[in-house]
Amino acid sequence: MPGLYIHIPFCRQACNYCNFHFSVSQKNRPDFLSALVKEINITKDFYTSSKNNSKIFLDTLYFGGGTPSILSINELEQIFVAISSIYDFNDKSEITLEANPDDLTITKIAELKSLGINRLSIGIQSFFEEDLMYMNRLHSVSQAEDSIKNVFKAGIENITIDLIYGIPTLTNERWTRNLKKAFEFGVPHISSYALTVEEKTPLDFFIKKEKLQPVSDELAAIQFEIMLELMEKNNFQHYEISNFGKSGFFSRHNLSYWTGLPYLGLGPAAHSYIKGKRFWNISNTSKYISSINDNKLPRECEELSLIQQVNEYIMTSIRTMWGCDLFKIKNEFGDIVFQKIEKTSEKYIRNGLLMKENNNLILTKKGKFLADGIAADLFVD
């Protein structure tokens, strides 16, 4: 089912580790909103070449960033009005907004709910002040805790929180306490990522200048194993390498990325995919605004080759609990591709990193931390 992603490229403060497209300057916000509304209308035929006036039903809508919760209720309403002129929703549509804890006051949550937002993704990252300071997060631990309580009080039950492991200031004991606190709050979905040092980020700079402790892959691997054990004990399903959910709370929007469904991305740096074609907008907000104002979509397009489609399927499917379907590969990409992947997988099956179930290649617990490397080795050329 169709999904729509909206990228909001503004933050109040830069986190040390972030390499997403964003700006702490707010001067372009009005112009950005006008351009976004215009892009919504320019791309109205993305899902259909039909010129009739019938609306397309959206299964999912996702506001990412940046920090979407930085927008006022009036700014968000402006976006919703534009979307609703083209797309339809119903009570089963999943409408997610990423939010920082310091934005989620009782009043703000009520306003978000009134717009139809029924899922909140809260950037907690850690329940310890030392970790938040290391990452240069703006919110406090008390704000993190209050944000979860406030969302539940408002009657929004579909909550996901982000937690980061492998932080040099985060001991194994405190990582365990982070997870247990999330369980105690009753959060039904957790997205958890290893802290990585991306080039040209403040974290990269500060580590090189020895102003911050370096990141340890060994620590991340240990904390990943701790997480797997505790998630299983608390009835979370590990349905994607970085995502854990209770039954009925998997992210439907993100599943569209992992299963090859079409999605439209709007805003600077946003990506789209449909029928073997990938599009991406320019990662520059000023140039994005200027291009849209000239009635030009600021994006590039790539038609994926057969090999690219195979490798993309391997990369996304192997990260999920359902694994890589060898029957699908044989039927859609042919015997030669199928035989190559099956042969390469044999060593990982022997080493206990992969298992084969009903002709699906599925990562074992041991193999999950090595998912990207295994997927890359399975690639065809």
C-alpha positions in Angstrom: 0.0 0.0 0.0 1.2 3.5 -0.7 3.3 5.4 1.9 4.4 9.0 2.1 7.5 10.3 3.8 8.0 14.0 4.7 11.4 15.2 5.6 11.5 18.2 8.0 15.1 19.6 7.9 15.2 21.6 11.1 16.6 21.0 14.6 17.2 23.2 17.6 20.6 21.6 18.3 23.0 19.4 16.4 23.6 16.0 17.9 27.3 14.9 17.7 26.7 11.7 15.8 24.0 12.8 13.2 24.8 12.9 9.5 21.2 13.4 8.3 20.3 16.5 6.4 19.2 19.2 8.8 19.9 22.8 9.9 19.7 24.5 13.2 18.9 27.8 11.5 15.2 28.4 11.3 15.2 31.3 8.8 14.0 29.1 5.9 11.1 27.5 7.7 8.3 29.6 6.1 9.8 29.3 2.6 10.4 25.5 3.2 6.7 25.0 4.2 5.5 26.8 1.1 7.8 24.7 -1.1 6.8 21.5 0.5 3.1 22.2 -0.1 3.9 23.0 -3.7 5.9 19.7 -4.0 3.0 17.8 -2.6 0.9 19.1 -5.5 3.6 18.7 -8.2 4.0 15.0 -7.3 0.2 14.2 -7.1 0.5 11.7 -9.9 3.4 9.7 -8.5 1.2 6.7 -7.7 -1.0 6.9 -10.8 -1.0 8.4 -14.3 -4.7 8.9 -13.9 -5.9 12.5 -14.4 -9.2 12.0 -12.6 -10.0 13.6 -9.3 -10.2 10.4 -7.2 -7.9 10.4 -4.1 -5.3 7.8 -3.4 -5.5 6.0 0.0 -2.4 6.3 2.1 -1.6 3.4 4.3 1.2 5.2 6.0 2.4 8.8 6.5 5.8 9.4 8.2 7.3 12.7 9.3 11.0 12.3 9.7 14.0 14.6 10.0 15.5 16.6 11.4 13.0 17.2 14.2 9.4 17.2 12.9 8.1 18.0 16.4 9.8 21.4 16.2 7.0 22.5 13.9 4.0 24.4 15.4 0.5 23.0 15.2 -0.3 25.6 12.5 2.7 24.6 10.4 1.8 20.9 10.6 -1.8 21.7 9.8 -0.7 23.5 6.7 1.1 20.3 5.5 -1.9 18.1 6.4 -4.3 20.3 4.5 -2.1 19.9 1.4 -1.8 16.2 1.8 -5.5 15.7 2.4 -6.3 17.5 -0.9 -4.7 14.6 -2.7 -4.6 11.6 -0.4 -7.2 9.8 1.8 -6.8 8.3 5.2 -8.9 6.1 7.4 -8.7 4.9 11.0 -6.3 2.2 10.0 -3.7 4.5 8.5 -0.5 4.7 10.4 0.6 8.3 10.8 4.0 8.7 12.5 5.8 11.8 13.7 9.4 11.7 15.0 9.7 13.8 18.2 12.3 15.0 20.7 11.2 14.5 24.3 11.5 18.2 25.1 8.8 19.0 22.6 6.2 16.5 23.9 4.3 18.6 26.4 0.8 17.6 27.3 -0.5 20.5 25.1 1.7 19.6 22.1 0.7 15.9 22.2 -3.0 16.8 22.3 -2.5 19.0 19.3 -0.7 16.3 17.4 -3.4 13.8 18.2 -6.1 16.3 16.9 -4.4 16.3 13.5 -4.7 12.5 13.3 -1.1 11.6 14.3 -1.5 8.1 16.0 2.1 7.0 16.3 5.0 8.8 17.9 8.7 8.0 17.5 10.5 9.5 20.5 14.3 10.1 20.3 15.1 9.0 23.9 18.6 7.6 23.1 19.4 7.0 26.8 18.0 7.4 30.3 21.4 8.6 31.6 22.5 12.3 31.6 26.2 11.4 30.9 25.2 9.6 27.7 23.0 12.5 26.5 25.8 14.9 27.2 28.3 12.8 25.2 25.9 12.8 22.2 25.0 16.5 22.7 21.3 15.8 23.1 19.2 18.7 24.0 16.7 17.0 26.4 17.2 15.8 29.9 16.5 12.4 31.5 13.4 13.8 33.3 12.0 15.1 30.0 12.6 11.7 28.4 10.7 10.0 31.1 7.9 12.6 31.2 7.5 12.5 27.4 6.6 8.7 27.4 4.2 9.2 30.4 2.5 12.2 28.7 2.0 10.3 25.4 0.4 7.3 27.1 -1.8 9.7 29.2 -3.0 11.3 26.0 -4.2 7.9 24.8 -1.6 7.3 22.1 -0.5 3.7 22.6 1.5 3.2 19.4 4.8 4.5 20.7 8.3 3.7 19.6 11.5 5.0 21.2 15.0 5.2 19.9 17.9 3.8 22.1 21.6 3.9 21.2 24.1 1.4 22.4 27.9 1.3 22.2 28.2 4.8 23.7 31.6 5.0 25.5 29.9 6.4 28.6 27.4 3.6 28.7 28.3 0.6 30.8 26.7 -2.8 30.2 24.9 -2.5 33.5 23.5 0.9 32.5 22.5 -0.4 29.1 20.6 -3.1 30.9 18.9 -0.5 33.0 18.0 1.5 29.9 16.2 -1.5 28.3 14.5 -2.4 31.6 13.2 1.1 32.0 11.7 1.0 28.5 10.0 -2.3 29.4 8.7 -0.9 32.7 7.1 2.1 30.8 5.2 -0.5 28.6 6.7 0.8 25.3 5.6 -1.6 22.6 8.3 -0.9 20.0 12.0 0.0 20.3 14.4 1.0 17.6 18.0 0.5 18.7 21.2 1.4 16.9 24.9 1.1 17.6 26.6 4.5 17.9 28.6 4.9 14.7 31.2 7.6 13.8 30.3 9.1 10.5 32.8 11.2 8.6 32.6 15.0 9.0 30.3 14.8 12.0 31.2 16.6 15.3 31.7 13.2 16.9 34.3 12.3 14.3 36.0 15.6 14.9 36.0 15.4 18.7 37.3 11.8 18.8 40.1 12.7 16.4 41.0 15.7 18.7 40.8 13.4 21.7 38.1 15.5 23.3 35.7 12.5 23.4 36.2 8.8 24.1 36.4 6.7 21.0 33.7 4.3 20.1 34.4 0.5 20.6 33.0 -2.1 18.3 33.6 -4.7 21.0 31.4 -2.8 23.5 28.7 -2.5 20.8 28.8 -6.2 20.1 28.4 -7.1 23.8 25.6 -4.7 24.3 23.9 -6.0 21.1 23.9 -9.5 22.6 22.5 -8.1 25.9 19.7 -6.5 24.0 18.8 -9.6 22.1 18.5 -11.6 25.3 16.4 -9.1 27.2 14.1 -8.3 24.2 13.3 -12.0 23.8 12.6 -12.4 27.5 10.2 -9.4 27.4 8.3 -10.8 24.3 9.6 -8.4 21.7 10.0 -9.8 18.2 13.3 -9.0 16.5 11.7 -8.3 13.1 14.5 -6.2 11.7 18.1 -5.8 12.8 17.5 -2.5 14.5 13.8 -2.9 15.3 11.9 -4.8 18.0 8.2 -4.8 18.4 5.3 -6.4 20.3 2.7 -8.2 18.2 0.7 -5.6 16.3 3.2 -2.8 16.7 5.7 -3.3 13.9 6.4 -0.1 11.9 4.2 -0.5 8.8 5.9 2.4 7.1 9.4 1.1 7.5 8.3 -2.4 6.4 7.5 -0.9 3.0 11.2 0.0 2.6 12.3 -3.5 3.6 9.8 -5.3 1.5 10.1 -3.3 -1.8 6.8 -1.6 -1.6 6.5 1.9 -3.3 6.9 5.0 -1.3 7.1 8.7 -2.0 9.5 11.0 -0.2 9.1 14.8 -0.1 11.3 17.5 1.2 15.1 18.0 0.9 17.2 14.7 0.9 14.0 12.6 0.8 14.0 9.3 -1.2 11.3 7.7 -3.3 10.9 4.3 -4.9 8.4 2.8 -7.4 8.6 0.1 -10.1 12.3 -0.4 -10.0 13.1 3.4 -10.1 14.6 5.3 -7.2 14.4 9.1 -6.8 16.2 11.4 -4.3 15.9 15.1 -3.7 18.8 17.4 -3.3 20.3 17.6 0.2 20.2 21.4 0.3 17.2 23.2 1.7 17.8 26.5 0.0 18.4 24.9 -3.4 15.3 22.7 -2.8 13.2 25.7 -2.1 14.5 27.6 -5.2 13.9 24.6 -7.5 10.4 24.0 -6.3 9.6 27.7 -6.7 10.7 27.3 -10.4 8.3 24.4 -10.7 11.2 21.9 -11.0 11.5 18.8 -8.8 15.0 19.0 -7.3 15.6 15.3 -7.7 17.7 12.7 -9.5 16.4 9.4 -10.8 18.0 6.0 -11.2 16.5 3.0 -12.9 17.8 0.0 -11.0 19.4 -2.7 -13.1 18.5 -6.4 -12.5 21.7 -6.8 -10.5 21.0 -3.8 -8.3 17.4 -5.0 -7.7 18.8 -8.4 -6.6 21.4 -6.9 -4.2 18.9 -4.4 -2.8 16.5 -7.3 -2.1 19.3 -9.3 -0.4 20.4 -6.3 1.8 16.9 -5.4 3.0 15.4 -8.9 3.3 18.3 -10.5 5.2 17.9 -7.9 7.9 14.3 -9.1 8.7 13.0 -12.0 10.7 11.5 -13.4 7.5 14.9 -13.6 5.7 15.8 -13.8 2.0 13.4 -15.9 0.0 15.4 -18.1 -2.4 12.2 -19.0 -4.3 11.6 -15.4 -5.0 15.2 -14.9 -6.2 14.9 -18.0 -8.5 11.5 -16.9 -9.9 12.3 -13.2 -10.4 16.0 -13.2 -11.1 16.8 -16.6 -12.6 18.7 -19.8 -11.9 22.2 -18.4 -12.2 21.6 -15.7 -9.6 19.9 -18.3 -7.4 22.7 -20.8 -7.6 25.4 -18.1 -6.8 23.6 -16.9 -3.7 22.8 -20.4 -2.5 26.4 -21.5 -2.9 27.8 -18.4 -1.1 25.3 -19.0 1.7 26.6 -22.5 2.5 29.7 -21.3 4.4 27.5 -19.1 6.6 25.1 -21.9 7.3 28.1 -24.2 8.3 29.4 -21.5 10.6 26.1 -21.0 12.3 25.6 -17.5 11.0 22.7 -18.3 8.6 20.0 -21.0 8.7 17.7 -22.1 5.9 14.0 -22.4 6.7 11.5 -23.2 4.0 14.0 -22.0 1.5 14.5 -18.7 3.3 17.9 -17.6 4.4 17.6 -16.3 7.9 20.3 -14.8 10.2 20.9 -16.7 13.4 21.5 -14.8 16.7 25.2 -15.2 16.1 24.9 -13.8 12.6 22.7 -10.7 13.3 25.6 -8.5 14.4 27.3 -9.3 11.1 24.3 -8.7 8.9 25.7 -6.1 6.6 28.9 -8.0 5.9 27.0 -11.3 5.2 24.6 -9.4 2.9 27.5 -7.8 1.0 29.1 -11.2 0.5 25.9 -12.6 -0.9 25.7 -9.8 -3.5 25.9 -10.8 -7.2 27.9 -8.9 -9.8 
